[in-house]
Amino acid sequence: MSSIIKPRVLKGFRDFLPENEIERKSVIKKLENIFENFGFVPIDTPALEYTEVLLGKGGGETDKQVYNFQDSGKRDVALRFDLTVPFARYISQHLDELYLPFKRYHIAKVWRGENTQRGRYREFTQCDFDIVGVDSPSSDFEIMLMMQSSLFKLGVNDVTIRFSHRGIFNRMLETLCLKDKTVEVLRVVDKLGKIGEVKVVELLEELTTTENALKILEFIKPGKNFRDTLDKMIFLSGGESDDTKRLEEIYSYIIDNKIEKSFILDPSITRGLDYYTGLVYETFLNELPEIGSVCSGGRYNNLASLYTKTELPGVGASIGLDRLLAGLEVLGKKSELKSLTQVLILVLDDKIIGHYHKIATELRKNGINVEVFPIKKKIQQQFKYADNKTIPYLIFCGEDEVASNTINLKDLNTKDNYEGISISKAIDIILE
Amino acid sequence: MSSIIKPRVLKGFRDFLPENEIERKSVIKKLENIFENFGFVPIDTPALEYTEVLLGKGGGETDKQVYNFQDSGKRDVALRFDLTVPFARYISQHLDELYLPFKRYHIAKVWRGENTQRGRYREFTQCDFDIVGVDSPSSDFEIMLMMQSSLFKLGVNDVTIRFSHRGIFNRMLETLCLKDKTVEVLRVVDKLGKIGEVKVVELLEELTTTENALKILEFIKPGKNFRDTLDKMIFLSGGESDDTKRLEEIYSYIIDNKIEKSFILDPSITRGLDYYTGLVYETFLNELPEIGSVCSGGRYNNLASLYTKTELPGVGASIGLDRLLAGLEVLGKKSELKSLTQVLILVLDDKIIGHYHKIATELRKNGINVEVFPIKKKIQQQFKYADNKTIPYLIFCGEDEVASNTINLKDLNTKDNYEGISISKAIDIILE
């Protein structure tokens, strides 16, 4: 009748095969667990919003990365491109129903029409967590602790969280009378890791004097240790300030909690052109620094100024799930499970299928994931199915076993056979 | 500078406040657990696909409910409106990487520009589970068992799963020479619950003779019990067939598993104009039948004929999460938790904030969800925060307690105070 349509997905979009989706779900569950461990609550917002709400007035035409269109009711709508803007809108809209300080997490897909040649996806998952409505060193520190705990939970212990303070950076530029060139300087500083010190100075010299360029380089180079780096930052930013005191305070918490191994004060961290005003952080896998930061964030002055006159300072971070998953895979920390099934009940006899399902229910009541092969087929094909799904145990049973209320169990890993055992014995073996 | 943009969401779209999102996540986790218990594997597909892939060639202009548009690369794209079509595309595309029979589940959002006046949402969540690549009574039964188990897992034991067989219904129409009016008859039969028997016969009389109309009514009325209903279906469809044998087989499994209380053979269940060809099911909450079926499905001949010449018979069902959640709320089965936090550590002294975080880490290591209040504030405000988040325990601690390495614990439910206890004692009390 109709011709076949070629099954395919859009460029930059992906299907997830079971083994990948099992891994994604497992990582997401662990992150949710950490976020809840820290008292963060989940929220959700629509994928589609008014373009004006997401991009501001008149922003619709300018941002080509955003998927926007007119819906059938002639509304200008857009798919969310991050979780921060919807959160700003959300908290402004629901301030009366919420309470401050508000600690939320949000794990969801976002869409951007990025250039896919750089290995970027147009649909990807972000995991954001923020503390809004309070400006305290304790909150700044809590986010850092969560970044570290999240990675530990995923089995990645060898991480470095590099942090700095945008306020001190800005003050340094002020002392050099370069405040009006902040954006340009940030753009150059951001490239330090890629192009190296010499090239950075060259580029800075296009913006200012050689003396200033060298001072900026001096500022962004980490010192021997926290104290050394901070002293240099204090000196080059014109003396102590609330911002430098905050860094000291946070460092004292780090010491109290004996986690200094994971944290480095690194003044080259600025989070580029972002809207951060205070602490900023990036997280690197020490065995895989080249993939870049897997979790970044910082403090901002006013989250929701687009939507409300209520001042909402906050601090937060975002885990790039796709980059992190790619990293875990390279580090050999990806599970290769094709399913979570523990037992396959083979169908030897059509006439006792009801009985097979009964056995399955017994096992499930004990928390065991079990399936009944859906139809009588050659035994090799049923074995193949167990293999495809990496199922470790098989249960065999015919009419004799029904009569004696027993089963046969095979452990495919050890090749052990347990013949004529009771269901409860089988449960013990599987759960062991 | 810029004027305030009114924070708002599109009609038919929703924000989820923490208490609602906690509930949604908890229900989804339980469903995932059941699906994995039955050996189903998760998959995911893109939210956005080629319009042609989702709607077939030339389908783009006709379906106003679908959100479709041109992306910046001039591709015709659309947001998925269900999880079945993407699954058909997915399995055709990845057949070489998968294996049959394939049992997958998929829980995800879908979008339809529905009329919101009927209380429908334009963004909603579906939970689909299907067994593809096999046509067996065991699979038909397994889906029924999963429907029941899913609701049991959510604490809803009082459910009725009504099932029938579209093949037998079609054969009945054939015996009445009404095959070419199948669509019209289905449309009328579907209204039985709403308009009653008299009105159904009236409408059927517009399509055929009074005798035929009465025969159809006779067919769709359930009998006294399974046997009685089936006998009538056999008689009115012109005798026994593979389809009636399948119903008998499935019923024998139901008996074997002693779950007949939840299942009723109801020949008025046809799943309307859907593409089902075999078993069909709908699930009703007995205390709340008026909200309609919360989980429906059935068997289809060929899932993916649009994309592949490989025949893929299957059976599956879909839980309408939003309707189910609304039902759970009415039944008083909705949790009212505003957070999952178990302990709030109050900030009595600014100078020991690092210590507070250390205590929190100790508790978290024992699986306890705990937060440190983010800043020193009046004690009443910190209490209020615990109240807002329904946190049951408070920990107080000043410099004296730091010196003696103890804490004070307050149980807000019982009003019990535990003063000067060790952290490990506190952990025991909280976990108890």
Interface residues (C-beta under 8 A of the other chain):
Chain A: S2 S3 I4 I5 K6 P7 R8 V9 L10 K11 F13 R14 D15 F16 L17 P18 E21 I22 R24 K25 E32 E36 N37 F38 G39 V41 P42 I43 D44 T45 P46 A47 L48 E49 Y50 E52 V53 G56 K57 K64 Y67 F69 Q70 D71 S72 G73 R75 V77 L79 R89 Y90 S92 Q93 H94 E97 L98 Y99 P101 K103 R104 K109 W111 G113 E123 I131 V134 D135 S136 P137 S138 S139 F141 E142 L145 S149 S252 Y253 I254 I255 D256 N257 A304 L306 Y307 T308 K309 K338 S339 L340 T341 L344 V347 I353 G354 H355 Y356 H357 K358 A360 T361 R364 I368 N369 V370 E371 V372 P374 I375 K384 Y385 N388 K389 I391
Chain B: S2 S3 I4 I5 K6 P7 R8 V9 L10 K11 F13 R14 D15 F16 L17 P18 E21 I22 R24 K25 E32 E36 N37 F38 G39 V41 P42 I43 D44 T45 P46 A47 L48 E49 Y50 E52 V53 G56 K57 K64 Y67 F69 Q70 D71 S72 G73 R75 V77 L79 R89 Y90 S92 Q93 H94 E97 L98 Y99 P101 K103 R104 K109 W111 G113 E123 I131 V134 D135 S136 P137 S138 S139 F141 E142 L145 S149 S252 Y253 I254 I255 D256 N257 A304 L306 Y307 T308 K309 K338 S339 L340 T341 L344 V347 I353 G354 H355 Y356 H357 K358 A360 T361 R364 G367 I368 N369 V370 E371 V372 P374 I375 K384 Y385 N388 K389 I391
